[in-house]
Amino acid sequence: MCIDAFIADDESEAKAIRAQPKYDDKQNRFFAGSPPQFEEHLSEICDEYQTRNVILSTLRGPSDLEQQFHSFEIAMQCAQRVSK
């Protein structure tokens, strides 16, 4: 299972990402949210597909590498909380 996501520090940062025109498509499966929102999203995905193996992609997230790496760090922390 692969999730295309960007995990922001807080909801206001996530909202700014979602407000960009390239993310405004309702068919777009890109997720941008805060850590609690991502934990809920991740739990739902894992339950729906009965998996604990998830690949995170930030291909459609911000192009800034530091932001992408920070998103991965947050995602890892969230995944550790969800898996307990």
Backbone torsions as a table, in degrees:
resi	resn	phi	psi	omega
1	MET	NA	133.5	177.9
2	CYS	-120.7	132.4	177.8
3	ILE	-113.4	127.6	174.9
4	ASP	-94.9	106.6	-170.2
5	ALA	-149.4	158.6	170.2
6	PHE	-133.0	122.0	179.6
7	ILE	-103.7	118.7	-177.0
8	ALA	-95.0	165.6	177.8
9	ASP	-65.6	-33.8	-178.5
10	ASP	-151.1	172.6	-176.1
11	GLU	-63.4	-35.5	-178.5
12	SER	-65.1	-38.8	177.1
13	GLU	-67.7	-40.8	178.4
14	ALA	-64.5	-41.0	179.8
15	LYS	-62.4	-38.1	178.7
16	ALA	-64.4	-37.5	177.1
17	ILE	-66.9	-47.5	-178.7
18	ARG	-64.6	-25.7	-177.7
19	ALA	-75.2	-14.5	179.7
20	GLN	-67.2	140.4	-175.6
21	PRO	-53.2	-35.1	-176.9
22	LYS	-70.0	-11.2	179.3
23	TYR	-109.0	5.4	-172.9
24	ASP	-84.2	-6.6	-178.7
25	ASP	-71.9	123.5	-178.2
26	LYS	-65.4	-24.4	178.3
27	GLN	-80.3	-11.3	-177.2
28	ASN	-68.9	127.8	-179.0
29	ARG	-93.7	14.5	179.5
30	PHE	-70.8	132.9	177.8
31	PHE	-107.6	131.1	171.2
32	ALA	-134.9	121.7	-177.8
33	GLY	-165.0	-179.2	179.7
34	SER	-83.4	169.2	179.1
35	PRO	-55.0	-46.8	178.6
36	PRO	-62.1	-37.6	178.1
37	GLN	-65.5	-39.8	179.4
38	PHE	-67.6	-39.3	178.2
39	GLU	-59.9	-42.3	178.0
40	GLU	-65.0	-44.9	179.3
41	HIS	-61.1	-45.7	-179.8
42	LEU	-63.1	-43.1	178.0
43	SER	-60.6	-43.6	179.7
44	GLU	-63.2	-44.0	179.5
45	ILE	-62.1	-47.7	-178.6
46	CYS	-62.6	-39.9	178.3
47	ASP	-68.3	-46.0	-177.6
48	GLU	-60.9	-42.3	-176.1
49	TYR	-100.7	4.8	178.4
50	GLN	49.4	53.6	180.0
51	THR	-139.6	156.5	172.4
52	ARG	-119.6	2.4	-179.9
53	ASN	-103.8	110.8	-177.0
54	VAL	-131.0	135.3	174.8
55	ILE	-104.2	133.1	179.3
56	LEU	-104.9	128.1	176.2
57	SER	-117.3	142.4	174.3
58	THR	-119.4	27.8	-176.3
59	LEU	-56.0	-36.2	-179.9
60	ARG	-99.0	9.1	177.0
61	GLY	-83.1	-170.8	177.9
62	PRO	-56.8	145.8	-178.7
63	SER	-79.7	-10.3	179.1
64	ASP	-69.7	118.2	-176.5
65	LEU	-61.7	-37.1	178.9
66	GLU	-63.1	-40.5	177.1
67	GLN	-64.2	-41.4	179.4
68	GLN	-63.5	-46.6	179.6
69	PHE	-62.3	-40.0	178.6
70	HIS	-63.7	-40.5	176.9
71	SER	-59.8	-43.0	178.2
72	PHE	-62.8	-40.1	178.8
73	GLU	-62.4	-44.9	178.5
74	ILE	-63.4	-44.0	-179.5
75	ALA	-59.2	-40.8	179.2
76	MET	-62.6	-43.0	178.5
77	GLN	-63.1	-42.7	178.6
78	CYS	-63.0	-45.1	-179.1
79	ALA	-60.7	-38.6	179.1
80	GLN	-64.8	-38.4	178.6
81	ARG	-70.2	-39.2	-178.4
82	VAL	-68.1	-36.3	-175.3
83	SER	-75.7	-9.6	-179.3
84	LYS	-79.9	NA	NA
